[in-house]
Amino acid sequence: MIVVIRGAGDLATGIALRLYRSGYQLVMTDLPEPTAIRRTVCFSEAIRQGEMEVEGVRAVHCTDAQDARNRVEQGLVAVLGDPAGACISDLKPGAVVDAILAKKNLGTAMTDAPVVIGVGPGFTAGVDCHAAVETKRGHTLGRALYTGSPLPNTGVPGIIGGYGAERVLRAPADGTFVPCMEIGRIVKAGEVAATVEGVPMLCTIDGCLRGILPEGTRVFAGMKAGDIDPRCRPEHCLCASDKSLAVGGGVLEALLHFGCLPERR
């Protein structure tokens, strides 16, 4: 059975890893020019690079729905530059998972597939999806909800190593993004992580640069453009986060709850 995951960023990739390892065939969609920050653990990178491997699971960029169908039959994760999810009507998947994380529903409906799961705030189980999964760090992270909605977006990132909003690097101006550092580098507060039209984007705290936009990305002032992990563990840059896997567990539960059983590989 094919599951379409809308979104292919780091959280959607954690979901994909859970589902792929459980035997589901996966097609993921994202922007033609992805803006994911944690690029070393994002299947959206397959759109830019042609293919991407995360934790031993390989994803490939596909041109259309039929190409994607062929690739999943080969045991690969298929990724399409299809933000509107136009492939869904062609693929007729057994389930759709909306993991765009837009903090609101951008058009997903319960009629998109036999089972539709909304990830994060903006969804209400029984209204626009069959189940919703909590993404806010804390006691309910990863919980599958069969009535009601995930907690509303506060605009404040979850606390990691004692830091919340301070972890996030934001573009200092409108223009073209030019990174000065690679993901995985240990950084100090005040160092220049990137520039936008000559304006520096400074590291906000000491830690490990866990994510940064690729060179040439068009950004606007205040756009999320990087992420520093104060725990200083470069190896964490190469594996899915605890949060993404917890959310993936909630999605897996919901699929099984509604009888969406995986194919045997």
C-alpha positions as semicolon CSV with decimal commas, in nm:
position;residue;x (nm);y (nm);z (nm)
1;M;0,000;0,000;0,000
2;I;0,129;0,344;-0,095
3;V;0,128;0,621;0,163
4;V;0,176;0,977;0,038
5;I;0,353;1,207;0,284
6;R;0,307;1,575;0,206
7;G;0,632;1,739;0,310
8;A;0,983;1,592;0,309
9;G;1,166;1,800;0,571
10;D;1,330;1,664;0,883
11;L;1,010;1,581;1,072
12;A;0,845;1,428;0,765
13;T;1,164;1,227;0,708
14;G;1,150;1,087;1,062
15;I;0,792;0,981;0,991
16;A;0,906;0,824;0,663
17;L;1,178;0,624;0,837
18;R;0,926;0,478;1,083
19;L;0,683;0,386;0,807
20;Y;0,941;0,257;0,558
21;R;1,094;0,026;0,817
22;S;0,745;-0,099;0,897
23;G;0,690;-0,202;0,535
24;Y;0,497;0,085;0,379
25;Q;0,562;0,212;0,027
26;L;0,622;0,586;0,042
27;V;0,583;0,880;-0,195
28;M;0,680;1,218;-0,051
29;T;0,610;1,565;-0,192
30;D;0,778;1,898;-0,129
31;L;0,861;2,230;-0,290
32;P;1,053;2,224;-0,622
33;E;1,316;2,428;-0,434
34;P;1,307;2,290;-0,078
35;T;1,377;2,519;0,219
36;A;1,452;2,252;0,481
37;I;1,719;2,352;0,735
38;R;1,842;2,012;0,860
39;R;1,938;1,906;0,509
40;T;2,155;1,610;0,616
41;V;1,844;1,429;0,744
42;C;1,583;1,546;0,492
43;F;1,455;1,340;0,201
44;S;1,364;1,671;0,035
45;E;1,733;1,690;-0,060
46;A;1,658;1,424;-0,324
47;I;1,484;1,700;-0,521
48;R;1,803;1,908;-0,525
49;Q;2,056;1,626;-0,558
50;G;1,868;1,352;-0,741
51;E;1,884;1,115;-0,445
52;M;1,931;1,124;-0,070
53;E;2,013;0,863;0,192
54;V;1,920;0,897;0,559
55;E;2,003;0,624;0,811
56;G;2,053;0,374;0,531
57;V;1,719;0,445;0,360
58;R;1,747;0,576;0,004
59;A;1,512;0,829;-0,154
60;V;1,513;0,932;-0,520
61;H;1,370;1,227;-0,709
62;C;1,089;1,131;-0,946
63;T;0,942;1,316;-1,243
64;D;0,577;1,215;-1,209
65;A;0,333;0,981;-1,035
66;Q;0,409;0,682;-1,259
67;D;0,782;0,723;-1,204
68;A;0,715;0,739;-0,831
69;R;0,506;0,423;-0,843
70;N;0,785;0,239;-1,025
71;R;1,044;0,353;-0,772
72;V;0,849;0,247;-0,464
73;E;0,802;-0,095;-0,621
74;Q;1,183;-0,113;-0,631
75;G;1,193;-0,056;-0,255
76;L;1,290;0,312;-0,269
77;V;1,130;0,622;-0,122
78;A;0,999;0,841;-0,406
79;V;1,015;1,221;-0,377
80;L;0,829;1,462;-0,604
81;G;0,847;1,839;-0,638
82;D;0,472;1,865;-0,597
83;P;0,369;2,104;-0,315
84;A;0,001;2,093;-0,414
85;G;-0,008;1,713;-0,388
86;A;-0,138;1,675;-0,744
87;C;0,005;1,321;-0,755
88;I;-0,249;1,201;-0,498
89;S;-0,533;1,171;-0,751
90;D;-0,309;0,964;-0,982
91;L;-0,157;0,739;-0,715
92;K;-0,481;0,676;-0,523
93;P;-0,285;0,600;-0,203
94;G;-0,422;0,405;0,089
95;A;-0,334;0,696;0,317
96;V;-0,217;1,056;0,307
97;V;-0,006;1,211;0,584
98;D;0,010;1,591;0,585
99;A;0,348;1,671;0,744
100;I;0,401;2,009;0,576
101;L;0,400;2,173;0,923
102;A;0,251;2,497;0,796
103;K;0,075;2,541;1,135
104;K;-0,249;2,541;0,936
105;N;-0,424;2,318;0,687
106;L;-0,324;2,414;0,332
107;G;-0,596;2,209;0,166
108;T;-0,578;1,851;0,293
109;A;-0,923;1,689;0,326
110;M;-1,060;1,364;0,463
111;T;-1,163;1,272;0,109
112;D;-0,802;1,268;-0,018
113;A;-0,758;0,900;0,078
114;P;-0,927;0,627;0,283
115;V;-0,715;0,742;0,579
116;V;-0,583;1,096;0,621
117;I;-0,354;1,200;0,907
118;G;-0,271;1,559;0,993
119;V;0,057;1,632;1,168
120;G;0,078;1,925;1,409
121;P;-0,149;2,226;1,470
122;G;-0,409;2,327;1,215
123;F;-0,590;1,991;1,195
124;T;-0,894;1,856;1,375
125;A;-0,954;1,483;1,385
126;G;-1,297;1,400;1,248
127;V;-1,320;1,729;1,059
128;D;-1,036;1,752;0,806
129;C;-0,848;1,433;0,891
130;H;-0,917;1,095;1,049
131;A;-0,643;1,141;1,308
132;A;-0,399;1,414;1,409
133;V;-0,058;1,375;1,573
134;E;0,089;1,606;1,836
135;T;0,421;1,771;1,747
136;K;0,474;1,997;2,049
137;R;0,755;1,884;2,277
138;G;0,631;1,774;2,616
139;H;0,407;1,513;2,773
140;T;0,187;1,460;2,466
141;L;0,454;1,463;2,193
142;G;0,378;1,195;1,933
143;R;0,030;1,117;2,066
144;A;-0,225;1,015;1,802
145;L;-0,553;1,203;1,846
146;Y;-0,878;1,058;1,716
147;T;-1,084;1,355;1,831
148;G;-0,980;1,716;1,874
149;S;-0,666;1,899;1,765
150;P;-0,294;1,917;1,849
151;L;-0,188;2,201;2,077
152;P;-0,181;2,543;1,904
153;N;0,143;2,684;1,772
154;T;0,312;2,917;2,021
155;G;0,580;3,039;1,781
156;V;0,846;2,941;2,036
157;P;1,073;2,643;1,952
158;G;1,093;2,362;2,206
159;I;1,369;2,371;2,466
160;I;1,685;2,177;2,381
161;G;1,985;2,199;2,612
162;G;1,822;2,491;2,792
163;Y;1,764;2,699;2,478
164;G;1,449;2,764;2,275
165;A;1,415;3,056;2,035
166;E;1,788;3,131;2,075
167;R;1,870;2,816;1,877
168;V;1,716;2,949;1,557
169;L;1,917;3,155;1,308
170;R;1,714;3,393;1,093
171;A;1,801;3,565;0,767
172;P;1,920;3,922;0,835
173;A;1,785;4,067;0,509
174;D;1,598;3,992;0,188
175;G;1,810;3,841;-0,087
176;T;2,031;3,547;-0,177
177;F;2,158;3,325;0,104
178;V;2,531;3,243;0,116
179;P;2,635;3,002;0,395
180;C;2,983;3,035;0,546
181;M;2,974;2,709;0,744
182;E;2,888;2,344;0,689
183;I;2,634;2,147;0,890
184;G;2,806;1,969;1,180
185;R;3,053;2,244;1,263
186;I;3,104;2,346;1,627
187;V;3,037;2,719;1,648
188;K;3,065;3,007;1,892
189;A;2,816;3,285;1,949
190;G;2,900;3,584;1,728
191;E;3,063;3,388;1,446
192;V;2,931;3,456;1,096
193;A;2,725;3,159;0,981
194;A;2,609;3,311;0,651
195;T;2,553;3,635;0,465
196;V;2,258;3,776;0,274
197;E;2,348;4,053;0,031
198;G;2,658;4,117;0,240
199;V;2,470;4,136;0,570
200;P;2,605;3,879;0,821
201;M;2,390;3,620;0,996
202;L;2,559;3,561;1,331
203;C;2,555;3,251;1,547
204;T;2,333;3,319;1,845
205;I;2,474;3,062;2,090
206;D;2,761;2,815;2,123
207;G;2,690;2,468;1,989
208;C;2,678;2,253;1,679
209;L;2,539;2,392;1,354
210;R;2,263;2,136;1,305
211;G;2,109;2,294;0,998
212;I;2,152;2,575;0,747
213;L;1,992;2,666;0,414
214;P;2,180;2,582;0,093
215;E;2,366;2,843;-0,108
216;G;2,153;3,042;-0,346
217;T;1,826;3,014;-0,154
218;R;1,610;3,324;-0,187
219;V;1,522;3,441;0,163
220;F;1,337;3,725;0,333
221;A;1,437;3,906;0,650
222;G;1,343;3,699;0,953
223;M;1,309;3,370;0,761
224;K;1,436;3,064;0,949
225;A;1,774;2,993;0,794
226;G;1,974;2,789;1,046
227;D;1,964;2,591;1,369
228;I;2,223;2,549;1,645
229;D;2,213;2,253;1,884
230;P;2,372;2,347;2,220
231;R;2,442;1,981;2,299
232;C;2,747;1,990;2,067
233;R;2,699;1,643;1,918
234;P;2,790;1,653;1,546
235;E;2,680;1,291;1,504
236;H;2,323;1,401;1,573
237;C;2,332;1,586;1,241
238;L;2,330;1,253;1,058
239;C;2,029;1,088;1,220
240;A;1,662;1,164;1,268
241;S;1,569;1,354;1,582
242;D;1,390;1,212;1,885
243;K;1,097;1,441;1,806
244;S;1,057;1,325;1,445
245;L;1,068;0,959;1,544
246;A;0,816;1,015;1,824
247;V;0,580;1,181;1,578
248;G;0,646;0,900;1,332
249;G;0,538;0,652;1,598
250;G;0,208;0,838;1,635
251;V;0,150;0,830;1,260
252;L;0,228;0,457;1,250
253;E;-0,020;0,394;1,533
254;A;-0,293;0,586;1,351
255;L;-0,238;0,394;1,027
256;L;-0,266;0,062;1,207
257;H;-0,564;0,184;1,409
258;F;-0,755;0,239;1,086
259;G;-0,644;-0,091;0,935
260;C;-0,385;0,042;0,691
261;L;-0,151;-0,253;0,686
262;P;0,191;-0,234;0,518
263;E;0,315;-0,443;0,229
264;R;0,570;-0,712;0,304
265;R;0,907;-0,633;0,144
